[in-house]
Amino acid sequence: MIRILDYKDARSLVTRKAQTLGDAERVVAPILEAVRTRGDDALLEYARKFDKYEGSSVRIPIEGKLTPEFQKAVETAATNIREYARLQLPVEKMVEYPDGRRLGQIVRPLDSMGAYTPAGRYPLPSTLLMNVIPAQEAGVKTTCVACPNPSAEILGIAAWLGVTHFFRMGGAQAIAALAYGTETVPRVDRIVGPGNIYVAAAKKLIAGETGIDFVAGPTEIVIIAAEGNPRWIAADMLAQAEHDLDASAILLTTSRKLAEEVSAELEKQLAVLPTANVARPSIDNNGAIVILDSMAQAVEFSNALAPEHLALHDDALLPQIQNAGSVFLGPASPEAAGDYASGPNHVLPTSGQARLRGGLSAADFVKVVSVQQMTRDALANLTPAITMLARAEGLEAHARSVEARQHD
């Protein structure tokens, strides 16, 4: 049964169970090195060992069809994901200032990306949509998908999206292949997508070789509600809990009555939930209902947690939110809508990383390059400041490169 805690007893939730990557890093480090040095030979060895793959190459044909009903759902989701991804792209611009400076930025897509698509306990075709569509909207030409055991739906979506390469590989070896490149797998500029602790450890270790989105930990949701439908709230908590044994679902409320009703509703729904073997230990071990003195205190506590998903039943609280991966406003906006079809990306920072950034974005697949142009008068106006700063740093040639333009 879920814990019901008073605020003073709940501070330990902020120091959430740390994901221990140290042991996983030691396991994956030799895998990364083997793929880096031996390429396809090592990649195939690990595919056979860990994924029971018997093919002669990890590259597989991108083919498959979706049932009409499933394709209709995919088209709805993809349309909304594309619309939202376009909103996230930075724009090119140039501004001319009266003093003769012309400043701006150009936006250029990355050449390639790798989308890690899990297929363990649950195959996740929705993650393929979330990984690839923002890259396509950004203009990335080469899209590579890594999946250890693709379902028919995953292969069908890859074909429908026009993915350029599909590799049947998973785990740390897939991350290594995408980061370093092999005879079969091209090296990519950014690797995105969630995975298990070994995938997370591998992404952390190769972050200097190629770009990554973030090192993901267990999924999590915080719900803030002073009142509401306990059946809906319990259902939203279980939707998160069924992901993983280490997932966490936390309700913050000022109402002890609501807390007790949600607790009872969780038990009722768990009794008939097909995924209760995962959701039950997640709720019992990591879930909590916290009773606070005020909504302001609830918001403060949530900001300290910096949750991956934050459900606000009162949208008036939104201006006070500082840290969250994605926010779901109002009782009619369940987190599951964002997982699939409302538009915003479901690849989100966990384990408090929402203090530092938001979720995966089309902007992750472009470079914003600064551009500057000056007239001779503009440079002359700046020369005293430039030369003073350059000489303070001992960089005489910097100063002279500017002064040379004033005398010729």
C-alpha positions as CSV (number, residue, x, y, z in Angstrom):
1,M,0.0,0.0,0.0
2,I,1.2,3.5,-0.8
3,R,2.7,5.6,2.0
4,I,0.7,8.7,3.2
5,L,3.2,11.1,4.7
6,D,3.1,14.5,6.4
7,Y,5.3,17.1,4.8
8,K,7.8,17.0,7.6
9,D,8.4,13.3,7.1
10,A,8.7,13.5,3.3
11,R,11.9,15.5,2.8
12,S,13.8,12.2,2.1
13,L,11.8,12.0,-1.2
14,V,13.9,14.9,-2.5
15,T,17.0,12.9,-2.2
16,R,15.4,10.2,-4.4
17,K,17.0,6.8,-4.7
18,A,20.2,7.6,-6.6
19,Q,20.7,5.6,-9.7
20,T,24.0,3.8,-9.2
21,L,25.8,4.0,-12.5
22,G,29.2,3.1,-11.1
23,D,28.8,-0.6,-11.3
24,A,27.1,-0.3,-14.7
25,E,29.9,1.8,-16.0
26,R,32.4,-0.8,-15.1
27,V,30.3,-3.4,-16.9
28,V,29.9,-1.4,-20.1
29,A,33.4,0.1,-20.4
30,P,35.0,-3.0,-21.9
31,I,32.0,-3.3,-24.3
32,L,32.5,0.2,-25.5
33,E,36.2,-0.4,-26.1
34,A,35.6,-3.7,-27.9
35,V,33.2,-2.1,-30.3
36,R,35.5,0.9,-30.8
37,T,38.5,-1.3,-31.6
38,R,36.9,-4.3,-33.3
39,G,33.8,-2.8,-34.9
40,D,31.3,-5.2,-36.5
41,D,33.0,-8.3,-35.1
42,A,32.5,-7.2,-31.5
43,L,29.0,-5.8,-32.3
44,L,27.8,-9.1,-33.7
45,E,29.3,-11.1,-30.8
46,Y,27.4,-8.9,-28.3
47,A,24.2,-9.1,-30.3
48,R,24.3,-12.9,-30.3
49,K,25.2,-13.0,-26.6
50,F,22.8,-10.5,-25.2
51,D,20.0,-10.3,-27.7
52,K,20.0,-13.9,-29.1
53,Y,20.4,-12.4,-32.6
54,E,21.5,-14.9,-35.3
55,G,21.8,-12.7,-38.4
56,S,25.0,-12.1,-40.3
57,S,24.7,-8.3,-40.0
58,V,23.0,-5.9,-37.5
59,R,21.7,-3.9,-40.4
60,I,18.2,-5.1,-41.3
61,P,15.7,-4.1,-44.0
62,I,13.3,-1.3,-43.1
63,E,10.1,-2.9,-44.1
64,G,6.7,-3.6,-42.6
65,K,3.1,-2.5,-42.8
66,L,0.8,-1.1,-40.2
67,T,-2.8,-2.2,-39.8
68,P,-5.2,0.5,-40.9
69,E,-6.4,1.1,-37.3
70,F,-2.9,1.4,-35.9
71,Q,-1.7,3.6,-38.8
72,K,-4.6,6.0,-38.1
73,A,-3.4,6.3,-34.5
74,V,0.2,6.8,-35.7
75,E,-0.8,9.5,-38.2
76,T,-2.7,11.4,-35.5
77,A,0.3,11.3,-33.1
78,A,2.9,12.0,-35.8
79,T,1.0,15.1,-37.0
80,N,0.8,16.6,-33.5
81,I,4.5,15.7,-32.8
82,R,5.6,17.4,-36.0
83,E,3.5,20.5,-35.3
84,Y,5.0,20.9,-31.8
85,A,8.6,20.2,-33.1
86,R,8.3,23.0,-35.6
87,L,7.4,25.4,-32.7
88,Q,10.7,24.5,-31.0
89,L,13.1,25.3,-33.8
90,P,15.2,28.5,-33.4
91,V,14.9,30.9,-36.3
92,E,17.5,32.6,-38.4
93,K,17.8,36.3,-38.1
94,M,20.1,39.3,-38.8
95,V,19.8,42.7,-37.0
96,E,21.5,45.9,-38.2
97,Y,22.5,48.3,-35.4
98,P,23.0,52.1,-36.0
99,D,26.7,51.9,-35.1
100,G,27.4,49.6,-38.1
101,R,27.3,46.2,-36.5
102,R,25.3,43.5,-38.3
103,L,24.6,40.6,-35.9
104,G,22.6,37.5,-36.1
105,Q,22.4,33.7,-36.3
106,I,22.1,31.0,-38.8
107,V,20.6,27.6,-38.0
108,R,22.0,24.4,-39.4
109,P,20.9,20.8,-38.8
110,L,23.1,18.0,-37.6
111,D,24.2,15.6,-40.3
112,S,23.0,12.5,-38.5
113,M,21.4,11.1,-35.4
114,G,20.9,7.8,-33.7
115,A,17.5,6.9,-32.1
116,Y,17.7,4.2,-29.4
117,T,14.3,2.5,-29.2
118,P,13.8,0.1,-26.3
119,A,12.1,-3.3,-26.8
120,G,12.4,-5.1,-23.5
121,R,9.4,-5.6,-21.2
122,Y,7.5,-3.2,-23.4
123,P,8.3,-2.4,-27.1
124,L,7.9,1.3,-27.5
125,P,6.9,2.4,-31.0
126,S,5.8,5.7,-29.6
127,T,9.4,6.4,-28.6
128,L,10.5,5.9,-32.2
129,L,8.1,8.7,-33.2
130,M,9.4,11.0,-30.5
131,N,13.0,10.3,-31.3
132,V,12.9,10.6,-35.1
133,I,10.2,13.2,-36.0
134,P,12.0,16.2,-34.2
135,A,15.2,15.3,-36.0
136,Q,13.4,15.2,-39.4
137,E,11.7,18.5,-38.7
138,A,15.2,19.9,-37.9
139,G,16.5,18.8,-41.3
140,V,18.7,15.9,-40.2
141,K,19.4,13.8,-43.3
142,T,20.6,10.5,-41.8
143,T,18.4,8.9,-39.2
144,C,19.6,5.6,-37.6
145,V,17.5,3.5,-35.4
146,A,18.9,1.0,-32.9
147,C,16.5,-1.6,-31.5
148,P,17.4,-5.0,-30.0
149,N,14.2,-6.8,-30.8
150,P,11.9,-4.7,-33.0
151,S,8.2,-5.4,-33.0
152,A,6.2,-5.3,-36.2
153,E,4.8,-1.9,-35.2
154,I,8.3,-0.5,-34.7
155,L,9.5,-1.7,-38.1
156,G,6.3,-0.5,-39.7
157,I,6.7,3.0,-38.2
158,A,10.3,3.1,-39.3
159,A,9.3,2.3,-42.9
160,W,6.5,4.8,-42.8
161,L,8.7,7.6,-41.4
162,G,11.4,6.9,-44.0
163,V,14.2,6.1,-41.5
164,T,17.5,5.8,-43.4
165,H,19.1,3.0,-41.4
166,F,17.8,0.4,-39.0
167,F,20.1,-1.8,-36.8
168,R,19.0,-4.7,-34.7
169,M,21.3,-4.0,-31.8
170,G,20.7,-2.9,-28.2
171,G,22.5,-2.1,-24.9
172,A,25.9,-0.6,-24.5
173,Q,27.1,-2.1,-27.8
174,A,24.5,-0.2,-29.7
175,I,25.5,3.1,-28.1
176,A,29.1,2.3,-28.8
177,A,28.4,1.6,-32.5
178,L,26.5,4.8,-33.0
179,A,29.2,6.8,-31.1
180,Y,32.3,5.4,-32.8
181,G,30.9,4.0,-36.0
182,T,31.7,0.5,-37.4
183,E,32.0,-1.0,-40.9
184,T,28.2,-1.2,-40.9
185,V,27.0,1.5,-38.6
186,P,27.7,5.1,-39.4
187,R,29.0,7.4,-36.6
188,V,26.3,9.9,-35.6
189,D,26.3,13.4,-34.3
190,R,23.7,12.8,-31.5
191,I,22.3,9.8,-29.7
192,V,18.8,10.1,-28.1
193,G,16.3,7.9,-26.5
194,P,15.7,6.1,-23.2
195,G,17.1,2.7,-22.2
196,N,18.1,0.6,-19.2
197,I,20.9,1.4,-16.7
198,Y,23.5,-0.1,-19.1
199,V,22.4,2.2,-21.9
200,A,22.4,5.1,-19.5
201,A,25.9,4.3,-18.4
202,A,27.1,3.9,-21.9
203,K,25.7,7.3,-22.9
204,K,27.4,8.9,-20.0
205,L,30.8,7.4,-21.0
206,I,30.6,8.3,-24.7
207,A,29.2,11.8,-24.1
208,G,32.6,13.3,-25.1
209,E,32.6,11.4,-28.4
210,T,29.2,12.4,-29.6
211,G,26.2,14.4,-28.4
212,I,23.5,12.8,-26.2
213,D,20.2,14.0,-24.9
214,F,20.7,13.2,-21.2
215,V,21.4,10.2,-18.9
216,A,18.0,8.9,-18.1
217,G,17.0,7.3,-14.8
218,P,13.7,5.7,-13.7
219,T,10.6,7.5,-14.8
220,E,8.6,9.6,-12.4
221,I,5.5,11.7,-12.0
222,V,4.4,14.3,-9.4
223,I,0.7,15.3,-9.2
224,I,-0.4,18.5,-7.3
225,A,-4.1,18.5,-6.5
226,A,-6.0,20.1,-3.6
227,E,-9.1,18.3,-4.8
228,G,-10.1,16.1,-7.7
229,N,-11.4,12.8,-8.9
230,P,-9.5,10.1,-6.9
231,R,-10.1,7.5,-9.6
232,W,-8.5,9.7,-12.2
233,I,-5.5,10.5,-10.0
234,A,-4.9,6.9,-9.0
235,A,-5.1,5.9,-12.7
236,D,-2.5,8.5,-13.6
237,M,-0.2,7.3,-10.8
238,L,-0.5,3.7,-12.0
239,A,0.1,4.7,-15.6
240,Q,3.6,5.8,-14.4
241,A,4.2,3.0,-12.0
242,E,3.6,0.2,-14.6
243,H,6.7,1.4,-16.5
244,D,9.3,0.0,-14.2
245,L,9.9,-1.4,-10.7
246,D,11.9,1.7,-9.9
247,A,9.4,4.2,-11.3
248,S,7.9,6.7,-8.8
249,A,4.5,8.3,-8.5
250,I,3.9,11.0,-5.9
251,L,0.7,13.0,-5.1
252,L,1.1,16.3,-3.3
253,T,-2.1,17.5,-1.7
254,T,-3.5,19.6,1.2
255,S,-6.4,17.2,1.7
256,R,-6.1,14.2,3.9
257,K,-9.6,13.1,2.6
258,L,-8.3,13.1,-1.0
259,A,-5.1,11.3,0.1
260,E,-7.1,8.5,1.7
261,E,-9.5,8.2,-1.2
262,V,-6.6,8.0,-3.7
263,S,-4.9,5.3,-1.6
264,A,-8.1,3.2,-1.5
265,E,-8.6,3.7,-5.3
266,L,-5.0,2.6,-6.0
267,E,-5.7,-0.7,-4.2
268,K,-9.0,-1.1,-6.1
269,Q,-7.3,-0.6,-9.5
270,L,-4.2,-2.6,-8.7
271,A,-6.5,-5.6,-8.0
272,V,-7.5,-5.7,-11.7
273,L,-4.5,-4.2,-13.4
274,P,-2.7,-6.7,-15.8
275,T,0.6,-5.0,-15.2
276,A,0.3,-5.1,-11.4
277,N,3.3,-7.3,-11.1
278,V,5.4,-4.2,-12.0
279,A,3.0,-1.4,-10.7
280,R,2.5,-2.9,-7.3
281,P,6.1,-2.9,-6.1
282,S,6.6,0.5,-7.8
283,I,3.7,2.0,-5.8
284,D,4.6,0.3,-2.5
285,N,8.4,1.0,-2.6
286,N,8.7,4.3,-4.5
287,G,5.2,5.9,-4.4
288,A,4.0,8.4,-1.8
289,I,1.1,10.7,-1.0
290,V,2.3,13.8,0.8
291,I,0.0,16.0,2.8
292,L,1.1,19.7,2.9
293,D,-0.1,22.8,4.6
294,S,-0.6,24.9,1.4
295,M,-0.4,24.8,-2.4
296,A,2.6,27.1,-2.1
297,Q,4.3,24.5,0.0
298,A,3.4,21.8,-2.6
299,V,4.9,23.9,-5.4
300,E,8.1,24.5,-3.4
301,F,8.4,20.8,-2.7
302,S,7.8,19.9,-6.4
303,N,10.4,22.4,-7.6
304,A,12.9,20.7,-5.2
305,L,11.9,17.3,-6.7
306,A,12.2,18.7,-10.3
307,P,10.1,15.8,-11.6
308,E,10.1,14.4,-15.1
309,H,6.3,14.7,-15.4
310,L,4.3,17.3,-13.4
311,A,0.5,17.2,-13.3
312,L,-1.1,20.5,-12.1
313,H,-4.8,20.2,-11.4
314,D,-5.0,23.9,-10.9
315,D,-3.4,25.8,-13.8
316,A,-3.1,28.9,-11.7
317,L,0.0,27.3,-10.2
318,L,1.9,27.3,-13.5
319,P,3.7,30.6,-13.0
320,Q,5.3,29.3,-9.8
321,I,6.7,26.2,-11.5
322,Q,10.5,26.4,-12.0
323,N,11.6,22.8,-12.5
324,A,9.8,20.1,-14.5
325,G,10.4,18.1,-17.6
326,S,6.9,18.4,-18.9
327,V,3.8,20.0,-17.3
328,F,0.2,18.7,-17.7
329,L,-2.4,21.3,-16.9
330,G,-5.8,20.5,-15.6
331,P,-7.5,17.2,-14.7
332,A,-8.4,16.5,-18.4
333,S,-4.7,16.4,-19.3
334,P,-3.3,13.0,-18.3
335,E,0.4,12.2,-18.7
336,A,-0.5,9.3,-21.0
337,A,-1.7,11.9,-23.6
338,G,1.8,13.3,-23.7
339,D,3.3,9.9,-23.9
340,Y,1.5,9.3,-27.2
341,A,-0.3,11.9,-29.1
342,S,-0.8,15.4,-27.8
343,G,2.5,16.7,-29.4
344,P,5.2,17.5,-26.8
345,N,8.0,15.0,-26.6
346,H,7.9,12.2,-24.0
347,V,11.7,11.8,-23.9
348,L,12.3,13.8,-20.7
349,P,14.9,14.4,-18.1
350,T,14.7,12.4,-14.9
351,S,16.4,12.1,-11.5
352,G,16.3,15.9,-10.9
353,Q,17.8,16.8,-14.3
354,A,14.8,18.9,-15.0
355,R,16.6,21.6,-12.9
356,L,18.9,21.9,-15.9
357,R,16.9,21.3,-19.1
358,G,13.6,20.3,-20.6
359,G,12.7,17.4,-22.8
360,L,14.0,16.3,-26.2
361,S,13.4,19.0,-28.7
362,A,13.8,19.7,-32.4
363,A,16.3,22.3,-31.2
364,D,18.5,19.4,-30.0
365,F,19.2,18.5,-33.7
366,V,20.4,21.9,-34.9
367,K,23.3,24.2,-34.4
368,V,22.7,27.9,-33.8
369,V,25.8,29.6,-35.3
370,S,26.5,33.3,-34.6
371,V,27.2,35.7,-37.4
372,Q,28.8,39.1,-37.2
373,Q,29.7,41.8,-39.7
374,M,31.1,45.3,-39.0
375,T,31.7,48.4,-41.0
376,R,35.1,50.0,-40.6
377,D,33.4,52.8,-38.5
378,A,31.8,50.2,-36.2
379,L,35.2,48.5,-35.7
380,A,36.9,51.8,-35.1
381,N,34.3,52.6,-32.4
382,L,35.0,49.3,-30.7
383,T,38.8,49.4,-31.1
384,P,39.6,51.1,-27.7
385,A,37.6,48.4,-25.8
386,I,39.0,45.5,-27.8
387,T,42.6,46.5,-27.5
388,M,42.3,47.4,-23.8
389,L,40.8,43.9,-23.0
390,A,43.3,42.1,-25.3
391,R,46.4,43.7,-23.8
392,A,45.0,43.1,-20.3
393,E,45.1,39.4,-21.2
394,G,48.6,39.6,-22.7
395,L,47.3,38.9,-26.2
396,E,49.2,41.6,-28.2
397,A,48.5,40.0,-31.6
398,H,44.7,40.3,-30.9
399,A,45.1,44.0,-30.4
400,R,47.3,44.6,-33.4
401,S,44.9,42.6,-35.7
402,V,42.3,45.3,-34.9
403,E,44.6,48.3,-35.0
404,A,46.0,47.2,-38.4
405,R,42.6,47.9,-39.9
406,Q,42.7,51.5,-38.7
407,H,45.9,52.4,-40.5
408,D,45.6,50.8,-44.0
